[in-house]
Amino acid sequence: MTQFDLNDDTVVVIIGSGAGGGTLANELAQKGIKSVVLEAGKRFDFGDIENDEWAMFNKISWLDKRYSAGGWHGAVNHPNLPAWIVKGFGGSTVHWAGVSLRLKDYEFKTRTTYGEIAGANVEDWPVSLEEMVPWYEKAELKMGVTGKTTGMPHLPWNNGFRVLAEGCRRTGRTDYNSGPMAINSVERDDRPSCQQIGFCMQGCAIGAKWSTMYTELPRAEETGNCEIRTEAMALKIEHDESGKVTGVVYADADGNQHLQKARVVCVAGNTIESPRLLLNSASSMFPDGLANSSGQVGKNYMTHTTAGCYAVLPEKVHMFRGTSVAGIVGDEVKDVPSRGFNGGYYLEFLSLGLPFMAAFLEPGNTGWGRSVARALEQYDQMSGVWICGEDMAQEQNGVTLHESEVDQYGLPVPVVAKTPHNNDYEMTSHAYETTAQIYEAVGATDVYELPAYPASHNMGTNRMHADPSKGVVNAHGQSHDIANLFVSDGSQFTSSGACNPTLTIVALAIRQAEYLAQEMGAGNI
């Protein structure tokens, strides 16, 4: 494999190998641009994937010391696990379920659509849906998203989703299907079709689900233009006297520190680690952290307004047989303020396995108690959804550095603080009622309202904005303050929208690669 010298200052250094970093690395490599990817976790391959929920959770999750703070569920139910994301080769594309939805037009223009919302910090993206459509199409073709762009049929419906869909039909809903998903329904792109194994969020054992682990990253390496260093934790971004970034200090598996010089640095470490790195890179020139003249680095943390809702049906369902997210209901993705909240939400069928159901049904009971036992005894009769709705950006919600505690690398531990907005409470209440209505229409005997799980969708802590005083990066993810510093992950989201973020992250990465190649070719960076 290609190896670049630590003193090679012509390379692009990409921090993180997930949806943003992994896609960006391959896009640049295919254009002949050299890059070094620094991935904090281990290198994974198919041999590491097990159809075991807890084994894979412990193997791939980012379990470094972190704290949850604020008034959200994380501070109560998951005080040391604010996010359920991956530390390893492929990032959270190993873990994601494959849902590939586009943001709606109004979700790019939340300030224009909603106006000023008390207690929130909603703003418009500096791009529109119209501008993003070509990039969404490129992302869908790359990932193999079922539906119109690729022509691939949607995945088959499993029993759990059939029950949900019938409830939708009986209650007059029309927008429900088993896609779009970035999971092959037929052989495509040298990857097999889905075999309905389940365990999608533990890593796809056959590669039917798109993941940078076995698509973008190996392909980038094959060009000879990309080196991927695993167990390489980025500690600090260096800069010169002019403020231009010059390289990244990282720790290897043995704790030894190295400086990789760079022409450009792209931060794609996820919505917690990316602002943490910028804050940890403070200097006399940038006392508040890199790219932080706006004061917005680490702020406006969003996770989606989420919860679970599971119904017990009169007969056996066996919801676990099939794709983890086997269907999506989109009737409620609209802005209708008369419902008591702004924005909308999806209901995504989600087959939680028995171990996770025990853990998440009543988190404080950790799988014990009469009510938990009663529910688990009826597990094979359950069907349920994960509620995924727009989360209002709030400046108070965000990532800061702990004042005294450090991690194994000697870095201040991140503190992830979040307090829900009233909009979240109103939306969740409406979604619970909607889901209960759907399942009661098909004879549900019990409906369980689950609190939110640790956040897999993390967005917003280095937000895009046309105004440098209100955001960290511009429409291309380029820092307003430092021309050769970019953000390439979900932290650049201005609003969360209601849809899963991965497709948008990939579309933005493809677009960013095009811009980077253009600017580097012109000698602007």
Summary of the structure (lengths in Angstrom):
residues: 525
radius of gyration: 21.9
end to end distance: 27.3
largest distance: 70.1
contacts: 1973
relative contact order: 0.20
helix: 29%
strand: 21%
